Amino acid sequence: MNIKRLIKLRLIKLMRIRDKLECIARGFAWGTFLAIWPSVPFNTILCFLAPLFGGNIMAAIIASWTVGPFFISPVYYYLSYLTGKYLFKLFRIPIQVLHYEQIEKFILKISENPFENIYYYFFTSTGLKIFWKNVEGFFFALMIGGLILGIIGAYISYKSIWWIRDWFIEHKKKILIKRKLKIEKRSQQQV
């Protein structure tokens, strides 16, 4: 199935939700925010918080699953990190920058004795402290950058819901015209 058709089908499902358009827009915005903000393994679960913002849960899930695949990539995470790093620098908040060499060194160290090192860094308090100390600046820059980009994406998706509704109305009109033509063609063939 091609991407254009998949998006079209999800937008049709979105517009078939039986709820106020405002609730659908808020849910769609919440789902878009979750898709953009680095919350990957928890996107769908967090969609269930949409009613706290006056949003529709199904609209949030549809947005998360439609927008998410375009933003879950190392390139996007790097963009979020750069945005957060820029904001920290702009407001003169000191953060420890994570360099490629540090990541490479850590991965090589883990690969020397994977089971023992993974256990040490992720399941012992000393290892977790060392790991957190090294990634703390990266983590906060990533989260803040993703937060800013997520808010921008949520605003755009919230505003676009009315355009999507107008598109859906035109889409339904085209389908009705096609059905009418088919019925007329069948009736002419039968005569």
N, C-alpha and C positions, 0 to 999 in steps of 0.2 A: 504494500500500500504506500502510495507516495505521501510526502509530508503535507503538501497542500490539501489533499483530500482528508487526511487525518485531522488537521487543524479545522477544516470546514465542518467535519462531523462533530468535533468537540464543541465548536461554537453553536452549532444547531442544538446540541444537547443542553448547552448553557441557556439558550433562549427558550427552551421548552420547560424550564423549571417553573413551577407554579408558585410564584412569590412576587412580592413587589419588586419593581426594577431597582429601586434604591438598595434593597437587601441583596439582590443579586450583584449589584455593582460593588457593594462593600465586601461581600464574600469573594468576588473575583479579585478585588484589590488585595485582600488578605492573602489569598492563595498565590498571587503574583509576588507579593513581598516575601513569602516563605520560599518560593522557588528561587528568588534572587539572593536572599540572605543565606549565608552558609549554614544551613540546617539540614543538610542532605538526608541523613537517615530518619529524620523525624518530621519531614514535610507533611505527610498525610495525617499523622497523628495530631500535629499542631493545627491542621485545618479545622478540627473539631472545636477550636476556640473561636471560630468566626462569629458565633452568636454574641460573644462578649463585645464585639464591635458593631453589632446590628447587622451582621452578614449572614449569608446563606452557606451552610456547610457544603452542599453539593457544588455550588459555584466556586468555593475555595478549592475543593479537590480538583475540579476541572481545570482551574487556572494553574494549580500546582503541577498537574500532569501535562498540561499543554505548554506552559512557559518553561518549566523545569529543565527539560532536555536541552534547551538552548543555552542554559546558564550553568549547567553542571559540567564544568571542564576546567582543566588546570589553567587555561588562559584566563577564564573569567575569575578564578580565585586569585590569580596574580593581579588582575585589574583591581579587585577588591582590596587586596593587600596594598597596592600602590596608592589607592585612594585614601585608605586609612593612614598610611605612612605620611602622605602629603598633608593630611589634616593634623596629624600630630606635630609635624614640622611647622605648619602654619601657626598653630597655637603654642608652639615652643614647649611641647610635652615630650620629655626625653623617653625614648624607647630603645631597647636593644634590637638592632637590626639582625635578621638571620641571613647569613650569606650562603651561597651555593656550596662553598667549600665545607662549611659546617655540616650541611645536610649530607654531603657526600661522605665525609668522615664518619658521621653517625651511622649511615647505612653500611659502610664497610665494617665498622666495629660490630654492628648487629650480625652481619653475615659471617663473621669469623666463628661464632658459636651461637647460632640463632636461638635455640631453645633457652639456653641459659641467659643470654643477654635480653631477650624479649621478656622473660620472667623478671629479670632484675629491673629493667627500666619501666615496666608497666604494672608490676604486681608487688613491688616492695616500696615502702615509703621513701627510703633513701634514693632509689632509682627514679621514682616519680618526681621527687624534688629536683634532682639534677636535670631530668628531661624538661620539666616545667620551666626551670630557670633559663634553659636554652631557647624554648619556643614561646615564652610569655609575650615578648614584644610582637612577634609575628602573629600570634593568636589575636591579640587586642587590635592590631592594625587591620587584620582580616575581618574581624567582627564589625568594627566601626565602619570600615569601607563598605562592607556588604550591607550594613544598616542604611547608610546614606544612599547607595545605589538601589537598595530594596524599596526605600521610601519613594524615590523618583519613579521606579517602575510601577509601584502601587498607585501612585497618583495618575500616571499615564493610563494604566489599565482601568482605573475608576472612571476617568473621563471618557475612555473609548467605549464604554458599555452602551452608550446611547447610539454611537455610530454602528456598533454591532447589531443593536436592535433594528435600526433602519435597514441595514444590509439584510437581516433575517426577514423582515417584512417584504422586501423586494424579492428575495429568494423564494418565499412562499408564493408570491404572485406569479413568478416565472413557472413554478411547478404546477400551479393551478391552470395556467394557460396551456402548458404542455399536455396536461391530462385532458383538458377540454378538447384540444386538437385531436388527441388520440381517439377520444370517444366519437367525435364527429367523423373521423376517418373510418372507424369501425362501422358506424351506422351507414355511411355512404357505400361501403363495401358490401354490406348485407342487402342493400336495396338493389 
